[in-house]
Amino acid sequence: MDPDAHQILFENEHVRVVHARASHGWESAMHSHPPMLVVNLGSGRQKVTWADGTTQIVDLNPGAVVWQEDAFDHAWELLAGEVNVVLVEVKSANAGA
């Protein structure tokens, strides 16, 4: 995670809570996340690049809450608006799998 866009708010053995903020034009390097809950606070549009090179346009809508079941690698570029999200990464989500 890029420390210029990601601030760790809380971390213990179970979760890591990250506040991600960026403005138009920001690009992140490829990075990883464990399973997580995403809470969108702002509105924007991202181009997400997955580890296999495929891309996806993702709209960020205020108040949207999304559960990401599996760990994943990605990079992103902010095309419009802002990134203002809280990520709750669940370190133990795959522990029993």
N, C-alpha and C positions, 0 to 999 in steps of 0.2 A: 504494500500500500504506500502511496505517496504521502508523506507527512505534510506537504503543502495543501493537500485537499482532504486528508483524513485525520481527524482528531479522535484519539481514544478517550472516551468519557468514563469508562469503567471496565475493569477486567478482573476476572477470578478464574477458578479452575473449570467453571461451567460455561460462562459466556464472555464475550467481548462486545462492548457497545461502542460503536463508532459513529461520529457525526461527519458526514461527507458533504463538503461545500465546494462549489466551483462555479465560475461564470462562463459565458459564451466563449467558445473557442478552446476551452481547456481540453487537453488530451492526457489520458493516463497510460502508463506503461502496462504491459501484461502483468497480472497479479492474481492471487488465489483467494477464495473465500470458502469456509466450511458452510454447511447448511445454515440458513439465516432467515430472519424476519426483517423485511424492509418497510419502513414507514416514510412515505413521501411527504415532505413539508412544503416544497416549492413546486413550480411547474417548469417543465423544459422538455427537450427532445434530445436523445442521445443516439449515436451510432455505436453499437456494441460489437466488438470483434471477439469471437470465441477462440479457444485454443486451436481448433481445427482450421481457422482462417475464415470461416463463414461470418457474415455480418447480419445484424438485425437492427432495425430502427425501433427504439423504445420511447414511448411518451411517458413522462413523469407528471402525474396529476396529484395535486394537494389532497391529502387525506387517504390516498390509496395505501393499502397494507397488503403486502405480498409475502407468502412463505416460499422460500427456495429450498426444496427438499434435499437436493444433492450438492456436494461440494463442486466448485467449478473454477476455471481460470478464464479471465477475460481482460480486455482493455476497452476503454471507451473514449469517445470524443463528444463534447457537448456542442450540438448544432444550433440550439436556440434555448432561450430562457436561462434557468439556473439548475444546478444540482444542489439540492438541500434535502438530504435524507438521513435518517437514523437507521443504522444497521445493527441488528442484534444477532451476532454470530454465535451459534450454539455449538460449542466445542464437543459436547458429549452426544450430539444428535445421532451419530453413526456408531456410537460405542457398542451398542447391542447388536448391530447388523453383522 
